[in-house]
Amino acid sequence: MRRKIVAANWKMNLSLAEGAALVNDICAGIPRLADDRKVVIAPPFIHIPQTVAQLAKTDHVHAAAQNCYQESAGAYTGEVSAGMLKSAEVEYVIIGHSERRQYFAETDEMLARKTDQALANGLQVIFCCGEPLSVRDADTQNAFVEAQLKDGLFHLTAAQMSNVVIAYEPIWAIGTGRTASSEQAQDMHAHIRAVLAAKYGSEVAAATPILYGGSCKPSNAAELFACADVDGGLIGGASLKAAEFLGIIDAMVKA
Ligand SMILES: O=C(CO)COP(=O)(O)O
């Protein structure tokens, strides 16, 4: 049985006090999860020690970072290494979010190195892919996403892939209120799984969770998570309100 995951990406939001209150409310409201269902919370770096301490009281909610640097240590002012995240007891790291690619000029080559750093330090990677609107309008999204996966991930071994989760986030659906239809999500997720199967075989492809991200809310989560190849979600805006995030977790529990 493939893992199902709902992950919160807080992006650059919330004070420490607001973050602590939100994690408290999520932990208080979360239902019992089966072993194959996981909730992940990715706050800004500065929240991490606080969030990790709060989550130590639960078994089924895990801390993540939103990024890490591609070198292990040194004179890189302002950066945070995968080893530091591990030392803070972070379990997951998001790599290749479209906002990192777009605003911080992160290239596929950098993302491949970040992935290596994360895996070498025992972190699980949530690797993001997804096309801009111009690519969707030209109907070339399958080739675009395939190239992102090949360039960012396909240097990994099959064994390393067991520590990788993929998040498909079409850029035109992020923060826009315009979600992909369940048919668009399923088509792309099936394509991603076929690309994984061609490279790593059907067992690895079947075991890799593929999350959907982009304007996912309690009102559309159940329909998205009912798709055969959608294994949960990476949630931005709706992860900042406990009631909304708990509603999305509920959709995963029932999926
Ligand atoms: O980018 C996202 C999560 O990483 C999605 O953001 P929204 O849920 O706000 O559209």
The ligand as a Gaussian input file, in Angstrom:
#p B3LYP/6-31G(d) Opt

LIG

0 1
 O        2.469000      26.025000      -3.759000
 C        1.676000      25.346000      -3.135000
 C        2.136000      24.410000      -2.095000
 O        3.501000      24.203000      -2.176000
 C        0.215000      25.487000      -3.342000
 O       -0.171000      26.727000      -2.861000
 P       -1.736000      27.069000      -2.730000
 O       -2.365000      25.884000      -2.011000
 O       -1.779000      28.335000      -1.947000
 O       -2.259000      27.197000      -4.134000

